[in-house]
Amino acid sequence: MAMQTEYGRDPGHVIDRIVLRGALSETSHLSEWAQRLAARYCIDDELQFAIYLCLEEVVSNIIRHGYAPDHADPVTIEFSRPREGQLVFTIEDFAPPFNPLLAPEMPLIGAGGELPIGGRGIRLLRVFAHTLEHERTVAGNRLRIGFTDARAQVPQPQCASL
């Protein structure tokens, strides 16, 4: 796992990046990274939970379903703030083409009244994220997950220097 922060000339457009090896054990780093971003940018607990849930779901699905068990390509996640109050996470992988925006939602309850295993990730993304964009790249997929932080519209004293 590698983490790095790059500060651009525009203080409102800070990019923070984490690169995870394509192994499920690497997803444990997402919680720490999300907590660090939440502290740095005054993201409240509810939004932090939504961000972590979406990132963990996407990354674990890339590793489980997109990567072969014996070939663990990296997954890169970038965080940016293109505008005040807008938080964008861009996830890039080397998996076969998969657009979660076109995938059907799985039913909440199966035909026999049981709770089916799996298939909830796309529903979680659609519920918690404010925007979703997918594009196919030459090497894999790029998914942008956007969140709007209403609190960020009001200056937070503890984050004023960021």
Backbone as a printed PyTorch tensor [residue, N CA C, xyz], in Angstrom:
tensor([[[  0.8520,  -1.1670,   0.0000],
         [  0.0000,   0.0000,   0.0000],
         [  0.8940,   1.2260,   0.0000]],

        [[  0.4970,   2.2360,  -0.7730],
         [  1.2130,   3.5020,  -0.8000],
         [  0.2030,   4.6250,  -0.6790]],

        [[  0.5300,   5.6080,   0.1370],
         [ -0.3250,   6.7870,   0.2670],
         [  0.5210,   8.0020,  -0.0550]],

        [[ -0.0900,   8.9670,  -0.6920],
         [  0.6120,  10.2090,  -0.9230],
         [ -0.3880,  11.3340,  -1.0320]],

        [[  0.0610,  12.5020,  -0.6660],
         [ -0.7710,  13.6900,  -0.7870],
         [ -0.0620,  14.6590,  -1.7050]],

        [[ -0.7990,  15.2040,  -2.6390],
         [ -0.2600,  16.1980,  -3.5550],
         [ -1.0720,  17.4630,  -3.3990]],

        [[ -0.4240,  18.5530,  -3.1050],
         [ -1.1190,  19.8190,  -2.9680],
         [ -0.8930,  20.6410,  -4.2260]],

        [[ -1.9700,  20.9480,  -4.9200],
         [ -1.8800,  21.7560,  -6.1260],
         [ -1.8200,  23.2330,  -5.7880]],

        [[ -1.7570,  24.0330,  -6.7890],
         [ -1.7160,  25.4840,  -6.5700],
         [ -3.0230,  26.0030,  -6.0000]],

        [[ -4.1020,  25.4090,  -6.3760],
         [ -5.4180,  25.8120,  -5.8920],
         [ -5.7100,  25.0410,  -4.6050]],

        [[ -5.7920,  25.7230,  -3.4490],
         [ -5.9890,  25.0080,  -2.1920],
         [ -7.3230,  24.2680,  -2.1280]],

        [[ -8.2860,  24.6150,  -2.9670],
         [ -9.5640,  23.9200,  -2.9920],
         [ -9.5140,  22.6290,  -3.7960]],

        [[ -8.3900,  22.3630,  -4.4440],
         [ -8.2780,  21.1670,  -5.2820],
         [ -7.0880,  20.3300,  -4.8110]],

        [[ -7.1930,  19.7990,  -3.6300],
         [ -6.1450,  18.9530,  -3.0770],
         [ -6.4190,  17.5210,  -3.5080]],

        [[ -5.4000,  16.8270,  -3.9210],
         [ -5.5560,  15.4330,  -4.3080],
         [ -4.7930,  14.5690,  -3.3140]],

        [[ -5.4720,  13.5750,  -2.8090],
         [ -4.8500,  12.5850,  -1.9300],
         [ -5.0540,  11.2390,  -2.6100]],

        [[ -4.0190,  10.4260,  -2.6430],
         [ -4.0850,   9.1800,  -3.4030],
         [ -3.6280,   8.0180,  -2.5250]],

        [[ -4.3080,   6.8940,  -2.6810],
         [ -3.8890,   5.6550,  -2.0510],
         [ -3.8660,   4.5840,  -3.1320]],

        [[ -2.8210,   3.7880,  -3.1320],
         [ -2.6940,   2.6850,  -4.0870],
         [ -2.6620,   1.3960,  -3.2700]],

        [[ -3.6040,   0.5240,  -3.5560],
         [ -3.7110,  -0.7440,  -2.8410],
         [ -3.3230,  -1.8860,  -3.7630]],

        [[ -2.6190,  -2.8520,  -3.2150],
         [ -2.3600,  -4.0780,  -3.9800],
         [ -3.6960,  -4.7940,  -4.1270]],

        [[ -3.8610,  -5.5500,  -5.1570],
         [ -5.1320,  -6.2270,  -5.4250],
         [ -5.3530,  -7.4480,  -4.5600]],

        [[ -5.3610,  -7.2580,  -3.2430],
         [ -5.6310,  -8.3410,  -2.2980],
         [ -6.6710,  -7.8430,  -1.3030]],

        [[ -7.5950,  -8.7140,  -0.9140],
         [ -8.6630,  -8.2950,   0.0020],
         [ -8.1220,  -7.7390,   1.3130]],

        [[ -6.9870,  -8.2290,   1.7780],
         [ -6.4130,  -7.7190,   3.0230],
         [ -6.0830,  -6.2290,   2.9290]],

        [[ -5.8610,  -5.7390,   1.7350],
         [ -5.5350,  -4.3180,   1.5320],
         [ -6.7120,  -3.3900,   1.8320]],

        [[ -7.9400,  -3.9100,   1.7520],
         [ -9.1010,  -3.0430,   1.9940],
         [ -9.1230,  -2.5140,   3.4200]],

        [[ -8.3840,  -3.1280,   4.3230],
         [ -8.3350,  -2.6320,   5.7040],
         [ -7.7240,  -1.2340,   5.7680]],

        [[ -6.9180,  -0.8610,   4.7950],
         [ -6.3040,   0.4700,   4.7720],
         [ -7.3090,   1.5730,   4.4240]],

        [[ -8.4330,   1.2060,   3.8340],
         [ -9.4260,   2.2030,   3.4340],
         [-10.0300,   2.9340,   4.6240]],

        [[-10.2720,   2.2270,   5.7100],
         [-10.8670,   2.8500,   6.8930],
         [ -9.9500,   3.9280,   7.4540]],

        [[ -8.6850,   3.6010,   7.6120],
         [ -7.7050,   4.5690,   8.1210],
         [ -7.6060,   5.7790,   7.1950]],

        [[ -7.5810,   5.5350,   5.8980],
         [ -7.4770,   6.6100,   4.9200],
         [ -8.7080,   7.5130,   4.9780]],

        [[ -9.8950,   6.8970,   5.0410],
         [-11.1350,   7.6830,   5.1290],
         [-11.1710,   8.5000,   6.4160]],

        [[-10.7040,   7.9340,   7.5120],
         [-10.6730,   8.6680,   8.7810],
         [ -9.7130,   9.8510,   8.7010]],

        [[ -8.5670,   9.6380,   8.0770],
         [ -7.5870,  10.7220,   7.9340],
         [ -8.1540,  11.8580,   7.0860]],

        [[ -8.8240,  11.5060,   5.9800],
         [ -9.4430,  12.5350,   5.1410],
         [-10.5540,  13.2600,   5.8930]],

        [[-11.3500,  12.5050,   6.6420],
         [-12.4530,  13.1070,   7.4030],
         [-11.9170,  14.1090,   8.4150]],

        [[-10.8360,  13.7750,   9.0850],
         [-10.2520,  14.6920,  10.0610],
         [ -9.6740,  15.9290,   9.3720]],

        [[ -9.0030,  15.7210,   8.2490],
         [ -8.3660,  16.8400,   7.5470],
         [ -9.3950,  17.8010,   6.9600]],

        [[-10.5190,  17.2580,   6.4560],
         [-11.4960,  18.0920,   5.7550],
         [-12.8060,  18.2600,   6.5100]],

        [[-12.8110,  17.9280,   7.7980],
         [-13.9970,  18.1030,   8.6470],
         [-15.2340,  17.4270,   8.0520]],

        [[-15.0720,  16.2000,   7.6190],
         [-16.1960,  15.4200,   7.0930],
         [-16.8950,  14.7750,   8.2790]],

        [[-18.1980,  14.9740,   8.3840],
         [-18.9080,  14.4350,   9.5510],
         [-18.9820,  12.9120,   9.4950]],

        [[-19.3150,  12.3130,  10.6370],
         [-19.3100,  10.8560,  10.7740],
         [-20.2440,  10.1610,   9.7960]],

        [[-21.4060,  10.7310,   9.5630],
         [-22.3840,  10.1060,   8.6690],
         [-21.8550,  10.0390,   7.2380]],

        [[-21.2900,  11.1350,   6.7690],
         [-20.7430,  11.1540,   5.4080],
         [-19.4900,  10.2910,   5.3280]],

        [[-18.6710,  10.3200,   6.3610],
         [-17.4790,   9.4710,   6.3870],
         [-17.8690,   7.9970,   6.2590]],

        [[-18.9280,   7.5930,   6.9540],
         [-19.4150,   6.2140,   6.8680],
         [-19.8450,   5.8880,   5.4390]],

        [[-20.5880,   6.7940,   4.8100],
         [-21.0510,   6.5740,   3.4360],
         [-19.8710,   6.4470,   2.4790]],

        [[-18.8790,   7.2980,   2.6430],
         [-17.6920,   7.2570,   1.7880],
         [-16.9720,   5.9250,   1.9640]],

        [[-16.7110,   5.5560,   3.2040],
         [-16.0000,   4.3060,   3.4640],
         [-16.7750,   3.1010,   2.9220]],

        [[-18.0650,   3.0830,   3.1540],
         [-18.8970,   1.9700,   2.6990],
         [-18.8140,   1.8150,   1.1770]],

        [[-18.9370,   2.9150,   0.4640],
         [-18.8770,   2.8700,  -1.0010],
         [-17.4940,   2.4300,  -1.4850]],

        [[-16.4420,   3.0020,  -0.9070],
         [-15.0840,   2.6480,  -1.3350],
         [-14.7790,   1.1810,  -1.0490]],

        [[-15.1280,   0.7200,   0.1360],
         [-14.8540,  -0.6680,   0.5040],
         [-15.6110,  -1.6250,  -0.4100]],

        [[-16.8400,  -1.2900,  -0.7020],
         [-17.6660,  -2.1360,  -1.5690],
         [-17.0720,  -2.2140,  -2.9730]],

        [[-16.7120,  -1.0760,  -3.5340],
         [-16.1730,  -1.0530,  -4.8960],
         [-14.8300,  -1.7820,  -4.9580]],

        [[-13.9260,  -1.4560,  -4.0450],
         [-12.5910,  -2.0570,  -4.0900],
         [-12.6550,  -3.5660,  -3.8520]],

        [[-13.4350,  -4.0020,  -2.8850],
         [-13.5150,  -5.4450,  -2.6260],
         [-14.1460,  -6.1800,  -3.8150]],

        [[-15.1010,  -5.5660,  -4.4910],
         [-15.6950,  -6.2050,  -5.6700],
         [-14.7240,  -6.2640,  -6.8440]],

        [[-13.9150,  -5.2330,  -7.0010],
         [-12.8860,  -5.2590,  -8.0520],
         [-11.9490,  -6.4370,  -7.8050]],

        [[-11.5070,  -6.5700,  -6.5560],
         [-10.5510,  -7.6360,  -6.2200],
         [-11.2130,  -9.0100,  -6.3240]],

        [[-12.4280,  -9.1510,  -5.8210],
         [-13.1190, -10.4600,  -5.8320],
         [-13.5360, -10.9010,  -7.2330]],

        [[-14.1140,  -9.9680,  -7.9870],
         [-14.7400, -10.3430,  -9.2550],
         [-13.9700,  -9.9140, -10.4990]],

        [[-13.0900,  -8.9130, -10.3560],
         [-12.3890,  -8.4000, -11.5290],
         [-10.9770,  -8.9190, -11.6950]],

        [[-10.3450,  -9.2880, -10.5880],
         [ -8.9630,  -9.7490, -10.6480],
         [ -8.8850, -11.2600, -10.4470]],

        [[ -7.9890, -11.8730, -11.1720],
         [ -7.7400, -13.3070, -10.9940],
         [ -7.0170, -13.5070,  -9.6580]],

        [[ -7.2990, -14.6050,  -8.9700],
         [ -6.6940, -14.8310,  -7.6540],
         [ -5.1630, -14.8180,  -7.6540]],

        [[ -4.5580, -15.2460,  -8.7380],
         [ -3.0940, -15.3200,  -8.7920],
         [ -2.4570, -14.0850,  -9.4320]],

        [[ -3.2530, -13.0730,  -9.7320],
         [ -2.7270, -11.8780, -10.3930],
         [ -3.3410, -10.6400,  -9.7570]],

        [[ -2.6550, -10.0650,  -8.7960],
         [ -3.1970,  -8.9600,  -8.0090],
         [ -2.6820,  -7.6100,  -8.5210]],

        [[ -3.3740,  -7.0430,  -9.4920],
         [ -3.0420,  -5.7090,  -9.9710],
         [ -3.4220,  -4.6850,  -8.9100]],

        [[ -2.8500,  -3.5000,  -8.9680],
         [ -3.2090,  -2.4790,  -7.9860],
         [ -4.5740,  -1.8500,  -8.2720]],

        [[ -5.1130,  -1.2160,  -7.2420],
         [ -6.3150,  -0.3930,  -7.3490],
         [ -5.9060,   0.9750,  -6.8000]],

        [[ -6.1310,   2.0160,  -7.5830],
         [ -5.7650,   3.3620,  -7.1800],
         [ -7.0280,   4.1520,  -6.8740]],

        [[ -7.0040,   4.8800,  -5.7490],
         [ -8.1340,   5.7320,  -5.3710],
         [ -7.5900,   7.1320,  -5.1490]],

        [[ -8.1750,   8.0870,  -5.8370],
         [ -7.7910,   9.4890,  -5.6760],
         [ -8.9510,  10.2640,  -5.0770]],

        [[ -8.6090,  11.1810,  -4.1930],
         [ -9.5940,  12.0670,  -3.5800],
         [ -9.3200,  13.4790,  -4.0690]],

        [[-10.3720,  14.1670,  -4.4940],
         [-10.2160,  15.5630,  -4.9140],
         [-11.4180,  16.3690,  -4.4690]],

        [[-11.2060,  17.6590,  -4.4370],
         [-12.2780,  18.6040,  -4.1020],
         [-12.3250,  19.6420,  -5.2170]],

        [[-12.9820,  19.3030,  -6.3210],
         [-13.0120,  20.2320,  -7.4570],
         [-13.6850,  21.5540,  -7.1340]],

        [[-14.6510,  21.5250,  -6.2210],
         [-15.3380,  22.7390,  -5.7650],
         [-15.6020,  22.6040,  -4.2820]],

        [[-15.7840,  23.7170,  -3.6390],
         [-16.1090,  23.7300,  -2.2140],
         [-17.3630,  22.8980,  -1.9750]],

        [[-17.2890,  21.9950,  -1.0180],
         [-18.4360,  21.1600,  -0.6840],
         [-18.5800,  19.9210,  -1.5320]],

        [[-17.7170,  19.7380,  -2.5190],
         [-17.7840,  18.5680,  -3.3890],
         [-16.5790,  17.6730,  -3.1090]],

        [[-16.8460,  16.4090,  -2.8310],
         [-15.8130,  15.4180,  -2.5510],
         [-15.9170,  14.3370,  -3.6200]],

        [[-14.8340,  14.0830,  -4.3210],
         [-14.8560,  13.1180,  -5.4270],
         [-13.7600,  12.0800,  -5.2120]],

        [[-14.1520,  10.8250,  -5.3300],
         [-13.2230,   9.7020,  -5.2340],
         [-13.1990,   9.0130,  -6.5930]],

        [[-11.9990,   8.9070,  -7.1720],
         [-11.8340,   8.2780,  -8.4730],
         [-11.0760,   6.9710,  -8.2740]],

        [[-11.7020,   5.8810,  -8.6650],
         [-11.1320,   4.5510,  -8.4770],
         [-10.7560,   4.0030,  -9.8440]],

        [[ -9.4870,   3.6140,  -9.9960],
         [ -9.0200,   3.0360, -11.2550],
         [ -8.5140,   1.6280, -11.0110]],

        [[ -8.8700,   0.7360, -11.9310],
         [ -8.4550,  -0.6550, -11.8130],
         [ -7.9870,  -1.1710, -13.1610]],

        [[ -7.5140,  -2.4070, -13.1520],
         [ -7.0520,  -3.0900, -14.3560],
         [ -7.9270,  -4.3080, -14.6530]],

        [[ -9.1600,  -4.2610, -14.2180],
         [-10.0960,  -5.3780, -14.3720],
         [-10.7700,  -5.3400, -15.7480]],

        [[-11.3970,  -6.4410, -16.1370],
         [-12.1810,  -6.4380, -17.3770],
         [-13.2960,  -5.3870, -17.2930]],

        [[-13.8340,  -4.9810, -18.4340],
         [-14.8670,  -3.9420, -18.4280],
         [-16.0520,  -4.3030, -17.5320]],

        [[-16.4190,  -3.3540, -16.6760],
         [-17.6270,  -3.5050, -15.8640],
         [-18.1250,  -2.1180, -15.4920]],

        [[-19.3290,  -1.8080, -15.9230],
         [-19.9460,  -0.5270, -15.6040],
         [-21.0540,  -0.7660, -14.5830]],

        [[-20.8380,  -0.4140, -13.3240],
         [-21.8560,  -0.6500, -12.2960],
         [-23.1200,   0.1720, -12.5140]],

        [[-23.0310,   1.2220, -13.3180],
         [-24.2100,   2.0460, -13.5740],
         [-25.2170,   1.3210, -14.4730]],

        [[-24.7340,   0.3590, -15.2440],
         [-25.6120,  -0.3880, -16.1460],
         [-26.0810,  -1.7110, -15.5530]],

        [[-25.4940,  -2.0980, -14.4310],
         [-25.8450,  -3.3820, -13.8150],
         [-27.2060,  -3.3000, -13.1360]],

        [[-27.9980,  -4.3510, -13.2650],
         [-29.3100,  -4.3440, -12.5970],
         [-29.1420,  -4.5210, -11.0870]],

        [[-30.1020,  -3.9950, -10.3490],
         [-30.0960,  -4.1960,  -8.9000],
         [-30.6590,  -5.5680,  -8.5960]],

        [[-30.0880,  -6.2020,  -7.6150],
         [-30.5860,  -7.4980,  -7.1680],
         [-31.7850,  -7.2580,  -6.2590]],

        [[-32.7470,  -8.1700,  -6.2560],
         [-33.9040,  -7.9900,  -5.3690],
         [-33.4800,  -8.0630,  -3.9020]],

        [[-34.1820,  -7.3020,  -3.0580],
         [-33.8840,  -7.3300,  -1.6250],
         [-34.2480,  -8.6730,  -1.0050]],

        [[-35.3180,  -9.2500,  -1.4820],
         [-35.7880, -10.5280,  -0.9460],
         [-35.9800, -11.4790,  -2.1160]],

        [[-35.4870, -12.7130,  -1.9480],
         [-35.5930, -13.7130,  -2.9950],
         [-37.0230, -14.2020,  -3.1650]],

        [[-37.2440, -15.0170,  -4.1750],
         [-38.5740, -15.5280,  -4.4880],
         [-39.1720, -16.3360,  -3.3360]],

        [[-38.3280, -17.0000,  -2.5630],
         [-38.8110, -17.7960,  -1.4300],
         [-38.8520, -17.0220,  -0.1220]],

        [[-38.6560, -15.7050,  -0.1780],
         [-38.6880, -14.8760,   1.0190],
         [-37.3580, -14.8020,   1.7550]],

        [[-36.3170, -15.4440,   1.2170],
         [-35.0060, -15.4150,   1.8640],
         [-34.2170, -14.1900,   1.4150]],

        [[-33.2340, -13.8250,   2.2060],
         [-32.3360, -12.7430,   1.8390],
         [-31.2110, -13.3140,   0.9900]],

        [[-31.1480, -12.9480,  -0.2850],
         [-30.0850, -13.4960,  -1.1290],
         [-28.7190, -12.9540,  -0.6980]],

        [[-27.6950, -13.7820,  -0.8520],
         [-26.3330, -13.3740,  -0.5240],
         [-25.7780, -12.5930,  -1.7010]],

        [[-25.1390, -11.4720,  -1.4120],
         [-24.5000, -10.6770,  -2.4460],
         [-25.4710,  -9.7930,  -3.2080]],

        [[-24.8940,  -9.0060,  -4.1200],
         [-25.7050,  -8.1650,  -4.9800],
         [-26.1780,  -6.8710,  -4.3560]],

        [[-25.6720,  -6.5150,  -3.1960],
         [-26.1270,  -5.3020,  -2.5130],
         [-25.2260,  -4.0810,  -2.7930]],

        [[-24.0460,  -4.3250,  -3.3140],
         [-23.0760,  -3.2490,  -3.4940],
         [-23.5490,  -2.1320,  -4.4040]],

        [[-24.1350,  -2.4920,  -5.5140],
         [-24.6040,  -1.4710,  -6.4610],
         [-25.7280,  -0.6580,  -5.8300]],

        [[-26.5930,  -1.3120,  -5.1010],
         [-27.6670,  -0.5980,  -4.3930],
         [-27.0710,   0.3900,  -3.3850]],

        [[-26.0510,  -0.0370,  -2.6400],
         [-25.3960,   0.8490,  -1.6600],
         [-24.7960,   2.0710,  -2.3480]],

        [[-24.1280,   1.8440,  -3.4680],
         [-23.5460,   2.9670,  -4.2150],
         [-24.6220,   3.9610,  -4.6300]],

        [[-25.7110,   3.4430,  -5.1620],
         [-26.7820,   4.3140,  -5.6560],
         [-27.4830,   5.0630,  -4.5280]],

        [[-27.5210,   4.4710,  -3.3390],
         [-28.1800,   5.1230,  -2.2020],
         [-27.2830,   6.1770,  -1.5640]],

        [[-26.0060,   5.8570,  -1.3480],
         [-25.1340,   6.7310,  -0.5660],
         [-24.3870,   7.7880,  -1.3780]],

        [[-24.0270,   7.4880,  -2.6220],
         [-23.2740,   8.4510,  -3.4320],
         [-24.2300,   9.4670,  -4.0530]],

        [[-23.7490,  10.6740,  -4.2160],
         [-24.5650,  11.7160,  -4.8460],
         [-24.4000,  11.7110,  -6.3610]],

        [[-23.2170,  11.3240,  -6.8200],
         [-22.9920,  11.1870,  -8.2620],
         [-22.1330,   9.9560,  -8.5210]],

        [[-22.3750,   9.3280,  -9.6550],
         [-21.5880,   8.1770, -10.0980],
         [-21.3090,   8.3390, -11.5840]],

        [[-20.0550,   8.1520, -11.9670],
         [-19.6740,   8.2030, -13.3790],
         [-18.7010,   7.0650, -13.6390]],

        [[-18.8790,   6.3730, -14.7490],
         [-17.9740,   5.2920, -15.1180],
         [-17.4290,   5.5530, -16.5110]],

        [[-16.1680,   5.1940, -16.6950],
         [-15.6160,   5.1890, -18.0460],
         [-14.6240,   4.0470, -18.1690]],

        [[-14.5910,   3.4940, -19.3420],
         [-13.6390,   2.4390, -19.6450],
         [-12.3360,   3.1110, -20.0260]],

        [[-11.2240,   2.6140, -19.5010],
         [ -9.9120,   3.1320, -19.8670],
         [ -9.2080,   2.0850, -20.7200]],

        [[ -8.0630,   2.4450, -21.2520],
         [ -7.2920,   1.5030, -22.0600],
         [ -6.9120,   0.2850, -21.2180]],

        [[ -6.5990,   0.5170, -19.9390],
         [ -6.1150,  -0.5680, -19.0730],
         [ -7.1930,  -1.1950, -18.1930]],

        [[ -8.3290,  -0.5290, -18.0050],
         [ -9.3320,  -1.0640, -17.0770],
         [-10.5620,  -0.1790, -16.9790]],

        [[-10.9070,   0.1850, -15.7580],
         [-12.1030,   0.9800, -15.4820],
         [-11.7560,   2.1720, -14.6120]],

        [[-12.5450,   3.2230, -14.7620],
         [-12.4340,   4.4070, -13.8980],
         [-13.8440,   4.7320, -13.4120]],

        [[-14.0060,   4.7220, -12.0990],
         [-15.2950,   5.0370, -11.4880],
         [-15.1170,   6.2600, -10.6000]],

        [[-15.9490,   7.2740, -10.8320],
         [-15.9450,   8.4770,  -9.9880],
         [-17.1830,   8.4400,  -9.0990]],

        [[-16.9370,   8.5710,  -7.8150],
         [-18.0160,   8.5890,  -6.8280],
         [-17.9790,   9.9590,  -6.1690]],

        [[-19.0620,  10.7090,  -6.3080],
         [-19.1080,  12.0630,  -5.7630],
         [-20.0440,  12.1700,  -4.5780]],

        [[-19.6460,  12.9950,  -3.6350],
         [-20.4440,  13.2740,  -2.4430],
         [-20.5000,  14.7760,  -2.2610]],

        [[-21.6210,  15.2580,  -1.7850],
         [-21.7720,  16.6730,  -1.4680],
         [-21.7920,  16.7980,   0.0430]],

        [[-20.9080,  17.6330,   0.5540],
         [-20.8170,  17.8590,   1.9910],
         [-21.4090,  19.2300,   2.2920]],

        [[-22.6470,  19.2440,   2.7530],
         [-23.3390,  20.5060,   3.0310],
         [-22.6010,  21.3130,   4.0880]],

        [[-21.9650,  20.6410,   5.0380],
         [-21.2180,  21.3530,   6.0940],
         [-20.0420,  22.1150,   5.5080]],

        [[-19.4920,  21.6140,   4.4090],
         [-18.3270,  22.2720,   3.8200],
         [-18.6840,  23.6300,   3.2290]],

        [[-19.9720,  23.8880,   3.0190],
         [-20.3850,  25.1930,   2.5160],
         [-20.2050,  26.2730,   3.5840]],

        [[-20.2030,  25.8490,   4.8520],
         [-20.0160,  26.7620,   5.9750],
         [-18.6110,  26.5450,   6.5030]],

        [[-17.7840,  27.6030,   6.5700],
         [-16.4170,  27.4110,   7.0480],
         [-16.3840,  26.7760,   8.4380]],

        [[-15.5390,  25.7680,   8.5940],
         [-15.3380,  25.1070,   9.8770],
         [-14.0510,  25.6480,  10.4830]],

        [[-14.1210,  26.2270,  11.6970],
         [-12.9270,  26.8540,  12.2780],
         [-11.7340,  25.9040,  12.3900]],

        [[-11.9590,  24.6570,  12.7590],
         [-10.8410,  23.7400,  12.9280],
         [-10.2250,  23.3230,  11.6060]],

        [[-10.8760,  23.6100,  10.4880],
         [-10.3440,  23.2440,   9.1740],
         [ -9.9930,  24.4690,   8.3470]],

        [[-10.0470,  25.6290,   8.9340],
         [ -9.8360,  26.8730,   8.1810],
         [ -8.4670,  26.9540,   7.5420]],

        [[ -7.4690,  26.3210,   8.1340],
         [ -6.1180,  26.4380,   7.5950],
         [ -5.8380,  25.4290,   6.4890]],

        [[ -6.7940,  24.5840,   6.1600],
         [ -6.5490,  23.5550,   5.1510],
         [ -6.8170,  24.0360,   3.7590]]])
